[in-house]
């Protein structure tokens, strides 16, 4: 349980690990219970950020305790004020079981920023790279804006260390590195062009970027752009919602694709990065997904000023963060469990079956799973099971020689039966058989 917003702020911030070899001199004092200044002899600096730091000590301090801290690194000296926002005990081994890891929020952010800047300038390229990777894979950001200042600093240092003078060269070289790391065939960065309502490749490796231009709603990049969610796809699955034509670029057919959105300063989706065809692998791994987060954070920093809105733009509704037509409201344990289930189920390939009593929210849940997940690019069909001739209802659901069944019309999409209790029993049994077998009526295809 977070004790305060300050603790939350500290937990969300990116912290640079401190090594003993860095030789940062660090001391801490506080006012004890009898009003005297007390020096903490065993304090040790663990990590630093622009908003706070981590330290260990066996001294027990309460959350909210005011601290006076001194830090010295090379020619930079700081006298800071801060307060404890959290304390965690460690029980890894006997030597550290009494140590407490404290999170300290600082008051002088600007001074700390200059300190961190000088500190990171002392890093070699390998350590800086590891630092950036750790920022992406270990921290959980609720918005791109959180930790943005720190990441901008890291990005500028990274560009200085690697001697890139312009954006185009920088992006191209980053994509070449991505291809190497993932052992992939091609990679591209798409940016939204609001006047033409298209996603256009601004940099690519392995394919001519002039070939990478498409409607913002189409294909894998369009699905990622409109949903704001990463996709990791194995296109060998015949039930995949994307056709081979949609995933063939410059004569290259995509077997596997990983695609992730990036954002501007206002947390609006402004583009996507796509990596395709991982060599000797069926699909990209979970570790690959973690690494791609580093790249999306880089791109979010590079394009933090890009605004996808114009008078001719059709993409306005996708430019706002968390734009939703359907939403579940509530804070109960059950509601949180439903939200957690939505996150797990919205992008899976396996069919999801929702049933329940009248009024529990089946229709709402179906629409949220559809429009927030990978089914959103396919059809959403609602069948009202009452007020129709039985023959017409049977044709609508199961099809006939001339008309497609509702199952065929929305393969890989969502099918919602409203008032299913009004369906005649013989049709209910037939529908149950279709769902049990998982086959499209009259075809040898899975639902």
Secondary structure, DSSP 8 states (H G I E B T S, - for coil): ----HHHHHHHHS--EE--GGG--EEEEEEE-TTS-EEE-TT-EEEEE-SSEEEEEESS---TT-EEEEEEEETTEEEEEEEEEEEEEE--SSGGGTT-EEEEEEES-HHHHHHHHHHHHHT--HHHHHHHHHHHHHH---SSTTTTHHHHHHHHHHHHHHTT--SHHHHHHHHHHHHHHHHTEEEEEEEEEETTTTEEEEEEEESS-GGG-EEETTSHHHHHHHHH---EEEETT-TT-SS-TTTTEETTEE-SEEEEEEEE-TTS-EEEEEEEEEETTSSS--HHHHHHHHHHHHHHHHHTTT-----TT-S-GGGSSTT--SS-----SHHHHHHHHHHHHHTT-SS------STTS-HHHHHHHHHHHSGGGGS-EEEEE-SSS-HHHHHHHHH--SSS--HHHHTTTSEEEEESGGGS-HHHHHHHHHHHHHTB-TTSS-B-
